[in-house]
Amino acid sequence: MNRDSKIYVAGHRGMVGSAIVRELERQGYNNIITRTHKELDLCNQQAVNDFFEAEKPEYVFLAAAKVGGIVANQSALADFMYDNMILEMNVIHAAWKNSCKKLEFLGSSCIYPRMAPQPIKESYLLSGELEKTNEAYALAKISGLKYCEYLNTQYGTDFISLMPTNLYGPNDNYHPEHSHVLPALIRRFHEAKENGLSEVTCWGDGSPLREFLYVDDLANLCVFLMNNYSGNETVNAGTGKEISIKDLTELVAKVVGYEGEIKWDTTRPNGTPRKLLDVSKAESLGWKYKVELEDGIKLSYDDFLTNPMRAER
C-alpha cells in the first residue's frame, strides 16, 4: 500500500476496525474510507455493490462482524450465522467484482476444531468437530476465508485471511451478558468494587486455558500482512502464550482493585478446554506482539473508566 492508496476499513467503529484505523493513521496512510452501519448496511447486497462501484477502494480490511461471548452465541445461533455470512460474502464479492487490489479478511480462532492439537497450526482447519457453543459463528468465518481462497484460485485475486486469538482493548464491548470473557470480567469486578460486594461468581470451574492479544497489536499485524503477505492459507494472530481463566480472573481483579472472594458456578459451561494458536508463521514473516497481558488489561480498564458510553453497552 502507498500512503495515498484508497483504503476501506469495514467495521471501523468496532474494537478491531477502530484499531486498524488508528494504526493506518499512525503509519501515515491518509486516504481511509469508512461508513457507519446507518450509511452502509453490509447485509444489503445492492448497497454494498453500489458503494464499491462508486468508491473503488484499492485495499479492504474486512473487520465488520456480529460478535459476542458464549451467551450471545448460544442464544442467537441463526442470527450469528446469517449476518456474518451475508455481510462478508457481500463485501468480498464486491471487492472482487470491482478489481480491488487486495482484501484482508479477519476471522477468529474459533474456526479450529474443538479438540485440535495444541498449539493450533493453520493447517488444522477442518480437521475435526467445532466447539458447539460458537459453531454458527465459526462456520460463517470458515466460509469467508474459503471464499477468499477460492477467488484466489479461480480468478487470481490477492485476498488473504487472518485468524486472531481472543482480543481485548480500547473500544471493547463491556455488556454484562453479550461480551467476551475479559471485558465481562473488567465490568463485573469494577461493579463489585463500586458496590462493596464481598464475592463475585464466575462461570465454569476456571480450568480452560486461553490466549489474549491486545487489539492494537493485532492492528499492527493487519497492516504488516497487507504489505508483506500473499497466500491462500490463513495466518494466526496471537502471542503464543496462554493463561487459565482462573488466573485471568485473579489478574483482572488485581488490576481493577477488587479484593473480595471469587467463586465458581460449575453448572455453567466452560467452553473449549484449551485454545492456543501456533504463531510461528507470523513470526517467520517478521512480526511479534508487543503488549503483555497485565499491561493490556490496565489499558483496557482505563478505556472502560474513561468511556462511559461503552461501559453501558
C-alpha positions as CSV (number, residue, x, y, z in Angstrom):
1,M,0.0,0.0,0.0
2,N,1.1,3.6,-0.7
3,R,0.4,6.3,1.8
4,D,-2.3,7.7,-0.5
5,S,-3.8,4.4,-1.5
6,K,-7.6,4.3,-1.2
7,I,-8.3,2.0,1.8
8,Y,-11.7,0.9,3.0
9,V,-12.0,-0.3,6.6
10,A,-15.3,-2.2,7.1
11,G,-16.4,-2.2,10.7
12,H,-14.4,0.9,11.7
13,R,-16.5,1.6,14.8
14,G,-15.8,-1.9,16.3
15,M,-12.8,-2.8,18.5
16,V,-10.8,-4.3,15.6
17,G,-11.8,-1.8,12.9
18,S,-11.1,1.2,15.1
19,A,-7.7,-0.2,16.0
20,I,-6.9,-0.7,12.3
21,V,-7.8,2.9,11.5
22,R,-5.6,4.1,14.4
23,E,-2.7,2.0,13.1
24,L,-3.1,3.2,9.5
25,E,-3.2,6.8,10.6
26,R,-0.2,6.2,12.9
27,Q,1.7,4.9,9.9
28,G,0.7,7.9,7.7
29,Y,-2.0,6.5,5.4
30,N,-4.2,9.4,4.5
31,N,-6.9,8.1,2.2
32,I,-9.0,5.9,4.5
33,I,-12.7,5.3,3.7
34,T,-15.3,4.4,6.4
35,R,-19.0,4.1,6.6
36,T,-21.3,3.7,9.6
37,H,-23.9,1.0,9.7
38,K,-26.6,3.7,9.0
39,E,-24.6,4.9,6.0
40,L,-24.0,1.4,4.6
41,D,-25.7,-1.8,5.7
42,L,-23.2,-4.5,4.8
43,C,-26.0,-7.1,4.8
44,N,-27.7,-5.3,1.9
45,Q,-26.0,-6.7,-1.3
46,Q,-27.2,-3.9,-3.6
47,A,-26.0,-1.2,-1.2
48,V,-22.6,-2.8,-0.9
49,N,-22.3,-3.2,-4.7
50,D,-23.2,0.4,-5.2
51,F,-20.7,1.6,-2.6
52,F,-17.8,-0.4,-4.3
53,E,-18.8,0.8,-7.7
54,A,-18.8,4.4,-6.6
55,E,-15.7,4.4,-4.3
56,K,-13.5,1.7,-6.0
57,P,-11.3,1.1,-2.9
58,E,-7.9,-0.4,-3.7
59,Y,-7.4,-2.2,-0.4
60,V,-10.0,-3.5,2.0
61,F,-9.8,-4.6,5.7
62,L,-12.9,-6.7,6.4
63,A,-13.2,-6.3,10.2
64,A,-17.0,-6.0,10.3
65,A,-18.8,-8.8,12.1
66,K,-21.6,-9.7,14.5
67,V,-19.7,-10.8,17.6
68,G,-20.4,-11.9,21.2
69,G,-19.5,-14.3,24.0
70,I,-20.9,-17.7,24.9
71,V,-24.3,-16.4,26.0
72,A,-24.8,-14.3,22.8
73,N,-23.6,-17.1,20.6
74,Q,-25.8,-19.8,22.2
75,S,-29.0,-17.6,22.2
76,A,-28.7,-16.4,18.6
77,L,-27.2,-19.1,16.5
78,A,-29.2,-18.4,13.4
79,D,-28.5,-14.6,13.6
80,F,-24.8,-15.1,14.1
81,M,-24.5,-17.4,11.1
82,Y,-26.8,-15.4,8.7
83,D,-25.5,-11.9,9.5
84,N,-21.8,-12.8,9.4
85,M,-22.1,-14.9,6.2
86,I,-24.2,-12.4,4.3
87,L,-22.0,-9.3,5.2
88,E,-18.7,-11.0,4.5
89,M,-19.9,-12.5,1.2
90,N,-21.3,-9.2,0.1
91,V,-18.0,-7.3,0.8
92,I,-15.6,-10.0,-0.6
93,H,-17.7,-10.4,-3.8
94,A,-18.0,-6.7,-4.4
95,A,-14.2,-6.3,-3.8
96,W,-13.6,-8.9,-6.5
97,K,-16.1,-7.5,-8.9
98,N,-14.6,-4.0,-8.6
99,S,-11.0,-5.1,-9.1
100,C,-9.8,-4.4,-5.5
101,K,-6.0,-4.9,-5.4
102,K,-6.1,-6.7,-2.1
103,L,-8.5,-7.7,0.7
104,E,-7.8,-8.9,4.2
105,F,-10.5,-11.0,5.9
106,L,-10.5,-11.2,9.7
107,G,-11.9,-14.3,11.2
108,S,-11.5,-15.9,14.6
109,S,-9.6,-18.7,16.2
110,C,-12.9,-20.4,16.9
111,I,-12.7,-21.7,13.3
112,Y,-10.4,-24.5,14.5
113,P,-11.6,-27.9,15.8
114,R,-12.6,-28.0,19.5
115,M,-10.0,-30.7,20.3
116,A,-7.3,-29.6,17.9
117,P,-3.7,-30.4,18.9
118,Q,-2.1,-27.6,20.8
119,P,-0.7,-25.1,19.8
120,I,-3.1,-24.9,16.8
121,K,-1.5,-24.6,13.4
122,E,-3.2,-23.0,10.4
123,S,-3.2,-26.4,8.7
124,Y,-5.5,-27.9,11.4
125,L,-8.5,-26.1,9.8
126,L,-11.5,-28.5,9.1
127,S,-9.7,-31.5,10.7
128,G,-12.3,-32.1,13.4
129,E,-15.5,-31.1,15.1
130,L,-16.1,-27.4,16.1
131,E,-17.0,-26.1,19.5
132,K,-20.8,-26.2,19.7
133,T,-21.2,-23.0,21.7
134,N,-19.9,-20.9,18.8
135,E,-20.3,-23.3,15.8
136,A,-22.6,-20.9,13.9
137,Y,-20.1,-18.1,14.0
138,A,-17.2,-20.4,13.2
139,L,-19.0,-21.8,10.1
140,A,-19.6,-18.3,8.8
141,K,-15.9,-17.3,9.3
142,I,-14.7,-20.5,7.6
143,S,-17.0,-19.7,4.6
144,G,-15.4,-16.3,4.3
145,L,-11.8,-17.4,4.4
146,K,-12.6,-20.3,1.9
147,Y,-14.4,-17.8,-0.4
148,C,-11.2,-15.7,-0.4
149,E,-9.1,-18.8,-1.2
150,Y,-11.4,-19.9,-4.0
151,L,-11.4,-16.5,-5.6
152,N,-7.6,-16.5,-5.5
153,T,-7.5,-19.9,-7.1
154,Q,-10.2,-19.3,-9.7
155,Y,-9.7,-15.6,-10.6
156,G,-6.2,-14.7,-9.4
157,T,-7.2,-12.3,-6.7
158,D,-4.9,-11.4,-3.8
159,F,-7.2,-11.9,-0.9
160,I,-5.7,-13.0,2.4
161,S,-7.2,-14.1,5.8
162,L,-6.1,-13.6,9.4
163,M,-7.4,-15.5,12.4
164,P,-6.9,-13.7,15.7
165,T,-7.0,-15.3,19.1
166,N,-9.1,-13.7,21.9
167,L,-8.9,-10.0,21.5
168,Y,-9.3,-7.1,24.0
169,G,-8.5,-3.4,24.3
170,P,-9.9,0.0,23.6
171,N,-13.5,0.2,22.2
172,D,-14.3,-3.3,23.5
173,N,-17.9,-4.4,24.4
174,Y,-18.5,-4.5,28.1
175,H,-22.1,-5.7,28.1
176,P,-22.7,-7.9,31.1
177,E,-24.1,-10.8,29.1
178,H,-23.1,-10.3,25.5
179,S,-19.4,-9.6,25.9
180,H,-16.3,-11.8,25.8
181,V,-14.7,-13.1,28.9
182,L,-12.0,-10.4,29.6
183,P,-14.2,-7.3,29.2
184,A,-17.0,-9.0,31.1
185,L,-14.6,-9.6,34.0
186,I,-13.5,-6.0,33.9
187,R,-17.0,-4.8,34.2
188,R,-18.0,-7.4,36.8
189,F,-15.1,-6.7,39.2
190,H,-15.4,-2.9,38.7
191,E,-19.1,-3.0,39.7
192,A,-18.4,-5.4,42.6
193,K,-15.7,-3.0,43.9
194,E,-18.0,0.0,43.5
195,N,-20.9,-1.7,45.2
196,G,-18.8,-3.2,48.0
197,L,-19.6,-6.8,47.2
198,S,-17.8,-9.5,49.3
199,E,-17.8,-12.1,46.5
200,V,-18.1,-12.5,42.7
201,T,-19.3,-15.7,41.0
202,C,-17.7,-16.6,37.6
203,W,-18.8,-19.2,35.1
204,G,-17.4,-22.7,34.9
205,D,-14.5,-24.0,37.0
206,G,-11.8,-21.7,35.8
207,S,-9.8,-24.5,34.2
208,P,-9.9,-23.6,30.5
209,L,-6.8,-22.1,29.0
210,R,-7.0,-19.0,26.8
211,E,-4.7,-16.8,24.8
212,F,-5.2,-13.0,24.6
213,L,-3.9,-10.4,22.1
214,Y,-4.1,-6.7,22.6
215,V,-6.1,-5.2,19.7
216,D,-3.5,-2.6,18.8
217,D,-1.0,-5.4,18.3
218,L,-3.5,-7.1,16.0
219,A,-4.0,-3.9,14.0
220,N,-0.2,-3.6,13.6
221,L,-0.1,-7.2,12.2
222,C,-3.1,-6.4,9.9
223,V,-1.2,-3.6,8.2
224,F,2.0,-5.6,8.2
225,L,0.4,-8.6,6.4
226,M,-1.4,-6.3,3.9
227,N,2.1,-5.1,2.9
228,N,4.1,-8.3,3.3
229,Y,2.0,-11.5,2.8
230,S,0.1,-13.2,0.0
231,G,-1.2,-16.7,0.1
232,N,-4.3,-19.0,0.4
233,E,-3.5,-20.3,3.9
234,T,-4.7,-18.1,6.7
235,V,-2.3,-16.6,9.3
236,N,-2.8,-17.0,13.0
237,A,-2.6,-13.8,15.2
238,G,-1.7,-14.3,18.8
239,T,1.0,-14.2,21.5
240,G,1.8,-17.9,21.7
241,K,1.1,-17.6,25.5
242,E,-1.8,-18.9,27.5
243,I,-3.4,-18.4,30.9
244,S,-6.1,-20.2,32.8
245,I,-9.5,-18.5,33.2
246,K,-8.9,-18.8,37.0
247,D,-5.6,-16.9,36.8
248,L,-7.1,-14.4,34.4
249,T,-9.9,-13.6,36.8
250,E,-7.4,-13.0,39.6
251,L,-5.3,-10.8,37.4
252,V,-8.3,-8.7,36.3
253,A,-9.4,-8.4,40.0
254,K,-5.9,-7.2,40.9
255,V,-5.8,-4.6,38.1
256,V,-9.3,-3.4,39.0
257,G,-8.6,-3.3,42.7
258,Y,-11.3,-5.8,43.8
259,E,-10.3,-7.7,47.0
260,G,-13.4,-9.9,47.6
261,E,-13.8,-13.6,47.1
262,I,-14.0,-15.2,43.7
263,K,-16.4,-18.2,43.5
264,W,-17.2,-20.6,40.5
265,D,-20.5,-21.8,39.2
266,T,-19.7,-25.2,37.8
267,T,-23.2,-25.6,36.4
268,R,-22.2,-23.1,33.7
269,P,-20.3,-24.1,30.6
270,N,-16.5,-23.8,30.3
271,G,-16.4,-23.7,26.5
272,T,-13.3,-25.1,24.7
273,P,-10.8,-26.6,27.2
274,R,-7.8,-25.1,25.6
275,K,-7.2,-22.8,22.6
276,L,-3.6,-21.7,21.9
277,L,-2.5,-20.6,18.5
278,D,0.8,-21.5,16.8
279,V,2.1,-18.1,15.8
280,S,5.3,-19.3,14.2
281,K,4.0,-18.4,10.8
282,A,3.5,-14.7,11.6
283,E,6.8,-14.6,13.5
284,S,8.6,-16.2,10.5
285,L,7.3,-13.3,8.4
286,G,9.0,-10.9,10.8
287,W,6.2,-9.9,13.2
288,K,5.8,-10.3,17.0
289,Y,3.3,-8.9,19.6
290,K,4.4,-6.1,22.0
291,V,1.8,-5.6,24.7
292,E,1.9,-8.1,27.7
293,L,-1.4,-9.2,29.2
294,E,-1.3,-7.3,32.5
295,D,-0.3,-4.0,30.8
296,G,-3.0,-4.5,28.2
297,I,-5.6,-5.1,31.0
298,K,-4.6,-1.9,32.6
299,L,-5.0,0.0,29.3
300,S,-8.4,-1.7,28.8
301,Y,-9.6,-0.8,32.3
302,D,-8.6,2.8,31.7
303,D,-10.6,2.7,28.5
304,F,-13.6,1.3,30.4
305,L,-13.4,4.1,33.0
306,T,-13.0,6.9,30.5
307,N,-15.6,5.8,28.0
308,P,-18.9,5.6,29.9
309,M,-21.0,5.0,26.8
310,R,-19.0,1.8,26.0
311,A,-19.4,0.8,29.7
312,E,-23.1,0.9,29.3
313,R,-23.3,-1.5,26.4
